[in-house]
Amino acid sequence: FDREWKKIKAFVSSKTRNPSLYC
């Protein structure tokens, strides 16, 4: 689960940097 969480966290971080892509 830790590995998946790190992947998800990185994914969310990248989305946070690009709010336009969050939708």
N, C-alpha and C positions, 0 to 999 in steps of 0.2 A: 504493500500500500504506500510505503514511503516513496518508492520510485515513481509510482503513478502521481503521487501528490506533488512531487518536485516538478514533474512534467506539466501538471495542471497549473501549478503556481507560475511557472514560466510562461505558460499560455495566457493566463489571466494578466500577468505583468505586461506582456506584449500588447494585449488588448487595451489595458489601461493607458498605455503610451499612445495608442491610436483609438480614441473614443469613437471615431467615425466608423471603425471596423467592428465596434462592439455590437452594433445592431446586426 
